[in-house]
Amino acid sequence: MTATVTRPDRVRLAGQRQQSLALVHFRLMVVMLLFLGVVGVIALRLLWISIFAGSAPSTPAADGLLPARGDIVDRNGVPLARTIQAWSIGLHPKQLVNDPMEVAKKLAAVMPEHSVADYYAMLKSNKSFIYLRRRATPELVAEVNTIGEPAIALAREPERLYPQTTLAAHVLGWTDIDGRGVFGMEKVLNNRLLDPNKRGTPVSLSIDSRVQAAMEAELGAAVQKFTAAGGEGLVLDVRTGEVIAMTSFPTFNPNDPGATPIAALKNNATQSVYELGSTFKAITIANAIDSGVVTSMTKKYDATQPLQIGRYKIHDDHPANRWLNVPEMMVLSSNIVTARIADELGKDREVAMFRKLGFDKPPAVELTGSAHPLWPGYWGRTTVMTVGFGHGIAVTPLNLAIAYAALVNGGVYHPATLLKRGPDNPVPEGHRVISEATSARVRQLLRLVVLPIADGTGKKADVPGFRLGGKTGTAEVAQGGGYNHKLNVSTFAGVFPMDDPRYVIMMTLDSPHGTKDTFGFTTAAWVVGPAIAHTVARIGPLLGVIPDERHDVDESELLPLLWRPDKDKKAALTGAAAAAHDKD
């Protein structure tokens, strides 16, 4: 029998191997438990977030997918203001590597707005960071990059861009260097455009960029031709109150508002008040008809001579020297007859009408900083009479445009809006100003003023087929507590198509100068009427108003009431003599 003997060293090695395996298994178990613990914590955290976080606000990472500021577009989606990534150039003086004088010379060569000494002082300053240029062009960035100084920082940052440059500048306004609105709709919409939950959706304005461009072109041409100090133009939807176009001259580029003279930043449509002259006659006659003061279009008023009221004398620019009925008063723009009608109306009814139309407050629109009308401090008899034809009270052009919309849309006042109407901005109910019957009569009278066959002051604004109606208005410029008898504010307020009113169109020239074409006259009939005609011809088709000479306001009742004893005489006149008959 053979005996087996186990060597002690082998037994010892086997024991050590088992201990090592047990230790490895233990360590693996610990790692596995730690791993399972971490996974469990993550799972619990995810479960907690899914249950309790709900609609948590956007994280910075999510915000990075949105523009820093929401876009503004016109009513058809054309971009008017948007945010892009632009370049900025900065400096970290404490990180300067190269010789400061050499760097200063190179910076002054590519950015000459500062001298070498200025740049040297910046480089030697103890500041941690200095902006050298924001909204820098890529070309400038490339030049600065060639300097090769590590302390110069080139970075991308949001920039507000107005791709249509000057288009609707006074409506849009602008933002400051930090991207916050400081003027215009940029200021009005600031919180909405910065809201992380909304800034991914553009804001649609009521403006139609096509109509806006046409209005700006025609108004700009008129301002230039007659070397006017300024002007404004408006197109307003009479049913909704939407402002389709709003322009003011002089204008500016919102991409660089700092380079603009202060006067050009003023929005004349909402921030300037004017005495708008005979355009108020339509309001006075509407008030008189609606209140029962005028019950018949055949009623005649004495216009045989100037009207003396105390030490004041009211006269007509082109005296008829006879009794006039209401249609003749409108067509010939008689101050005397309007004053007599306003006198019959009296203070209470006149003031009540003006308050209904909002003439005692800034225009009803979103823009801030609108001017408050100059309301008479004392409504004596003379004031009541002169205010009836637009002298002695000053309002913004937008105030008047809103009023004209109410006169022709069936008699309902609606505030204006620069935001597109829709579910989020419905048409407000408004309030009634005049009856539907009175509104229909006013439409007849306004069309008569422009109708060529009636030979009224507004005939130069007529465009065949577009059925434009309206009223001219010329007033002397208020200046130094009195009036400048050599300068006028010339206005045309109109509506088209008058048989189914859709749009108010208005244009004002401040201090125009006569030309050879106008025989030196600066009245609205001569300097604004033709510009209105050009504008209507351009924008009518864009707004879906197709020329149609088969339809028009029925004037068969009023035309026979017009009698012009000098009509044959005028037909034989030429040049300045004939032009004198067309003064407003």
Secondary structure, 3 states (H helix, E strand, C coil): CCCCCCCHHHHHHHHHHHHHHHHHHHHHHHHHHHHHHHHHHHHHHHHHHHHHHCCCCCCHHHHCCCCCCCCEECCCCCEEEEEEEEEEEEECHHHCCCCHHHHHHHHHHHCCCCCHHHHHHHHCCCCCCEEEEEEECHHHHHHHHCCCCCCEEEEEEEEEECCCCCCCHHHHCEECCCCCEEEHHHHHCHHHHHCCCCCCCCEEECCCHHHHHHHHHHHHHHHHHCCCCEEEEEEEECCCCEEEEEEEECCCCCCCHHHCCHHHHCCHHHHCCECCHHHHHHHHHHHHHHHCCCCCCCCEEEECCCEEECCEEECCCCCCCEEEEHHHHHHHCCHHHHHHHHHHHHHHHHHHHHHHCCCCCCCCCCCCCCCCCECCCCCCHHHHHHHCCCCCCEECHHHHHHHHHHHHCCCEECCCECECCECCECCCCCEECCCHHHHHHHHHHHHHHHCHHHCCCCHHHCCCCCCCEEEEEEEEEEECCEEEEEEEEEEEEEEECCCCCCEEEEEEEECCCCCCCCCCCCCHHHHCHHHHHHHHHHHHHHCCCCCCCCCCCCCCCCHHHCCCCCHHHHHCCCHHHHHHHHCC
